[in-house]
Amino acid sequence: MPKSRGRRPKKNRHRSTGRGRTGPVDEQFDREMLPVMQASDAAEARGDAVAAYELISDHLFDARGRRFWRPWRLRRLGQLAEFGPLLPRWATSRWILAQARQSLLPAARTAHQRSRQLAIDVRGGLEQLPGVDDIDAACRVADHDWVCRQLFLYELGGLSIFLRHGATPDLVAGADRIHDWARAPLRALRYDGPGLGLLRWVDLATGERLELLDLGAGVWVGPGECVLGRVVPIDEGLMFEGLPLFVPDDVAARVAGDPTGWLDVLRAEVPRERSEDQRIRVGSVTGDPLLSDVPDVVWELAALCAAEPDLPAAEALLDGAARLVLAGLAELEEQARLLDLDDLLPCVAAMVVQPFVVKVVRERLGPQHAPWLRDLADLVIGPAAEICLGLSAVAEDADDAA
């Protein structure tokens, strides 16, 4: 696994509350985009990812020529639109979590405000946070803070509010036990290592041994290390509702002693000075994960390292990802050694569920790739396995065409 989980953002103690603003907040918002926002939200709420994706793709920029949408929303909708028939019901459940967080329902306004303020308090106040001004800092908390996400969806009821007031019956009917997810408690867990398509964990409060769907969380946490997370039921067993949070052993033990008091524990522990590999990085969430628990930065780094030298970054990302998907097991093992990763397969699975990667892979397919892609489908799980099987069929068709 990587030796460092990233660097802590530098504190900005002298940020101006006005720097970077072009006018009052309501003047900065492009009101011409409001009908598109409402229409795309409505399409998502009825479970129509294709319509939402097309709406957003047709209106990427606001009247000032600025990109309007969060990139992770566009990426998530692209996955749903491209791979929809292949996706399990839990993908819809995770989609509902993302919708709840982005929803502007009046009933959820207090939960949004309260979760953001509590998360800011955990990190020592706005003056401790990165951002060009206080508004930017608060927005970054809403978008990227693990504590804010947990509080809004669960403790403050944001998920339940969306299920009652935002989601349509059709959307909920396609989800996997989503009402049970809304009641899932936060747990302190110790990672015990991988199984066959599963990751093994121990609940530190109860001693219960758990086997969770392996979507790649083992890439960034090692056996014996601890996380805070919510375990939710699905048709296939159990999984994390989203990315868990790495915490040092002593913090996990304190939360295990009083799971409902996890916020007080983090309020006391997050500001503490710790060694680089023991810091609690609550501000490192980027959107809501859908099909993989491998952070984007991890699989993207692996792809860039495998790319042809001297390519521009965007081309290198696609080139390296396609190379790894088609590489074969021996080359993946060698690349994992170079990156100091125990296993590169979760990263490859994360690449395979990106439509822009699959497009490049399809362009490079030849008959020689079909056997490996069938083998790869047996080595990864969930949607990635189904996509690999589909790609193997495309490779076989290339054989017939030849």
Salt bridges, closest charged atoms under 4 A:
ASP41 OD1 - ARG73 NH2 2.73
GLU44 OE2 - ARG73 NH2 2.71
ASP48 OD2 - ARG46 NH2 3.99
ASP62 OD2 - ARG66 NE 2.95
ASP134 OD1 - ARG15 NH2 3.13
ASP136 OD2 - ARG140 NE 3.12
ASP143 OD1 - ARG70 NE 2.76
ASP145 OD2 - ARG123 NH1 2.82
GLU155 OE1 - ARG230 NH2 2.73
ASP180 OD2 - ARG177 NE 3.27
ASP180 OD1 - ARG183 NH2 2.62
ASP192 OD1 - ARG190 NE 3.43
ASP192 OD2 - ARG209 NH1 2.85
ASP203 OD2 - ARG187 NH1 3.18
GLU208 OE1 - ARG187 NH1 3.44
GLU211 OE2 - ARG200 NE 3.51
GLU225 OE1 - ARG5 NH2 2.72
ASP235 OD2 - ARG89 NE 3.32
GLU241 OE1 - ARG149 NH1 2.97
ASP250 OD2 - ARG272 NH1 3.79
ASP250 OD2 - ARG274 NH2 3.34
ASP264 OD1 - ARG267 NH1 2.68
GLU269 OE2 - ARG254 NH1 2.67
GLU269 OE1 - ARG272 NH1 2.94
GLU269 OE1 - ARG274 NH2 2.59
GLU273 OE2 - ARG8 NH1 3.71
GLU276 OE1 - ARG279 NH1 2.96
GLU276 OE2 - ARG281 NH2 3.22
ASP288 OD1 - ARG101 NE 3.15
ASP288 OD2 - ARG149 NE 2.68
ASP293 OD1 - ARG94 NH2 2.87
ASP296 OD2 - ARG75 NH1 3.06
GLU300 OE2 - ARG75 NH2 3.68
GLU308 OE1 - ARG323 NH2 2.69
ASP319 OD2 - ARG323 NE 2.79
ASP319 OD1 - ARG364 NH2 2.89
GLU334 OE2 - ARG337 NH2 2.61
ASP340 OD2 - LYS3 NZ 2.42
GLU363 OE2 - LYS359 NZ 3.09
GLU396 OE2 - ARG374 NH1 2.31
